[in-house]
């Protein structure tokens, strides 16, 4: 299976799970991990700008990585998936949780 089909299957499964576990619109929590050095944290924050998101960051104990937690109201699961894809396509080395 090529990587795109694998990714598409993952997002289809995620969409189904999101529909099954929440009433939409809902408050959604995005979590990402990026390297602290560089602009990744600010870049992620920029992707959620003007959405009313509450963003919290926390550095790892050694300061090499930063976790970024974003609480934001999302209208439907498709928008959650669009936002995950936007982050992974625009932020190098990001880990989505």
Beta strands, then each sheet from edge to edge (+ up, - down):
strand 1: 26-35
strand 2: 54-59
strand 3: 65-74
strand 4: 95-96
sheet 1: 2+ 3- 1+ 4-
end
